[in-house]
Amino acid sequence: MRRFSQRNSLVTLNEINVTPLLDLAFVLLIIFIITTPVLEQSINVKLPIGGANKQSAKPQDVVLAEVGPDGIYHFKGNKVGDIRKLEAALLAEYRKNPNLVVALRADREGPYKYPVSIIEACQRNGITRFNLMTEPGARR
């Protein structure tokens, strides 16, 4: 039987195996897809059924204003309490960024006056761009 020397087994690597890199990229993509909806909402509300949520604004221009069925307001995931404090927070954010878009989340079974008060607060302060968040409707 013939023995092979160790010198012949050393071969330079001409190509990089990209399969493990692609596996890692797909795993990270799946993780981001799963965690993104969780990061976008801070309180548990049942959104009304409507059109698809197609956002045309830049993500850095969008701020989240939420109100639960109990009338407690949240801004950017933090509880602010009443509408006056939310209005002050919206105005401060609008002064920093005049391209502000308010993403409004409200419970579909809560009173209509709560989301309307957020819209009125925006209009009083010159904020004219907002997005009423809904659940996507059934496709036909």
C-alpha positions as CSV (number, residue, x, y, z in Angstrom):
1,M,0.0,0.0,0.0
2,R,1.3,3.4,-0.9
3,R,1.4,6.2,1.6
4,F,0.6,9.8,0.8
5,S,2.8,12.5,2.1
6,Q,1.4,15.4,4.1
7,R,2.6,17.9,1.6
8,N,0.1,16.7,-1.0
9,S,-2.8,17.2,1.3
10,L,-2.2,21.0,1.6
11,V,-4.4,22.7,-0.9
12,T,-5.0,26.4,-1.2
13,L,-8.6,27.4,-0.7
14,N,-9.7,29.3,-3.9
15,E,-13.4,29.8,-3.0
16,I,-15.3,30.7,0.1
17,N,-18.2,28.5,1.0
18,V,-21.2,30.9,1.2
19,T,-23.8,28.4,2.3
20,P,-23.3,29.0,6.0
21,L,-23.4,32.8,5.4
22,L,-26.7,32.5,3.5
23,D,-28.1,30.3,6.3
24,L,-27.1,33.0,8.8
25,A,-28.7,35.8,6.7
26,F,-32.0,33.9,6.4
27,V,-32.1,33.2,10.1
28,L,-31.5,36.9,10.9
29,L,-34.2,37.9,8.3
30,I,-36.7,35.6,9.9
31,I,-35.9,37.0,13.4
32,F,-36.4,40.6,12.2
33,I,-39.7,39.7,10.5
34,I,-41.0,38.2,13.6
35,T,-39.9,40.9,16.0
36,T,-40.7,44.0,14.0
37,P,-44.5,43.9,14.6
38,V,-43.9,43.5,18.3
39,L,-41.7,46.6,18.4
40,E,-44.2,48.8,16.6
41,Q,-46.9,48.5,19.3
42,S,-46.8,49.2,22.9
43,I,-50.3,48.7,24.2
44,N,-52.8,45.9,23.3
45,V,-55.6,47.3,21.2
46,K,-57.9,45.7,18.7
47,L,-57.4,47.7,15.5
48,P,-60.4,48.2,13.1
49,I,-60.4,46.2,9.9
50,G,-59.4,48.4,6.9
51,G,-57.0,48.7,4.1
52,A,-53.4,47.6,4.1
53,N,-50.9,49.6,6.1
54,K,-48.7,51.0,3.4
55,Q,-46.5,53.6,4.8
56,S,-45.0,56.2,2.4
57,A,-43.2,58.2,5.1
58,K,-39.7,57.7,6.2
59,P,-39.4,55.6,9.4
60,Q,-37.6,58.3,11.2
61,D,-40.5,60.8,10.6
62,V,-43.1,58.5,12.1
63,V,-44.1,58.7,15.7
64,L,-46.6,56.4,17.4
65,A,-49.6,57.9,19.4
66,E,-51.9,55.3,21.0
67,V,-55.1,55.3,23.0
68,G,-56.6,52.4,24.7
69,P,-60.3,51.8,25.3
70,D,-59.9,53.3,28.8
71,G,-58.8,56.7,27.4
72,I,-55.2,56.5,28.6
73,Y,-52.8,57.9,26.0
74,H,-49.4,56.6,25.0
75,F,-46.7,58.4,23.0
76,K,-43.8,56.5,21.5
77,G,-44.6,53.5,23.7
78,N,-44.6,55.6,26.9
79,K,-47.7,56.3,29.0
80,V,-48.4,60.1,29.0
81,G,-51.9,60.0,30.6
82,D,-54.2,62.7,29.3
83,I,-54.6,64.5,26.0
84,R,-52.9,67.7,27.1
85,K,-49.7,65.9,27.9
86,L,-49.9,64.0,24.6
87,E,-50.5,67.3,22.8
88,A,-47.4,68.8,24.4
89,A,-45.3,65.8,23.5
90,L,-46.6,65.9,19.9
91,L,-45.8,69.6,19.6
92,A,-42.3,69.2,21.0
93,E,-41.7,66.4,18.5
94,Y,-43.1,68.4,15.6
95,R,-40.8,71.3,16.4
96,K,-37.8,69.0,16.1
97,N,-39.1,67.4,12.9
98,P,-41.5,69.3,10.7
99,N,-42.0,66.2,8.4
100,L,-43.6,64.4,11.4
101,V,-46.2,61.8,10.6
102,V,-48.4,60.6,13.5
103,A,-49.3,56.9,13.4
104,L,-52.5,56.7,15.4
105,R,-53.5,53.4,17.0
106,A,-56.9,53.2,18.8
107,D,-59.0,50.4,20.0
108,R,-61.9,49.6,17.6
109,E,-64.3,49.1,20.5
110,G,-63.3,52.1,22.4
111,P,-65.1,55.4,22.3
112,Y,-64.7,57.5,19.1
113,K,-63.8,60.6,21.1
114,Y,-60.4,59.4,22.0
115,P,-58.8,59.0,18.5
116,V,-60.7,62.2,17.4
117,S,-59.1,64.2,20.2
118,I,-55.6,63.1,19.0
119,I,-56.5,64.2,15.5
120,E,-57.8,67.6,16.8
121,A,-54.7,68.1,18.9
122,C,-52.6,67.5,15.8
123,Q,-54.6,69.9,13.7
124,R,-54.4,72.6,16.4
125,N,-50.6,72.5,16.3
126,G,-50.3,72.3,12.5
127,I,-49.6,68.6,12.2
128,T,-51.5,67.6,9.1
129,R,-49.9,64.2,8.4
130,F,-51.2,61.2,10.2
131,N,-51.8,57.5,9.6
132,L,-54.8,55.7,11.1
133,M,-53.5,52.2,11.8
134,T,-55.9,49.3,10.8
135,E,-55.7,45.6,10.5
136,P,-55.5,44.4,6.9
137,G,-58.8,43.4,5.5
138,A,-59.6,40.1,3.8
139,R,-58.2,39.7,0.2
140,R,-60.7,39.1,-2.5
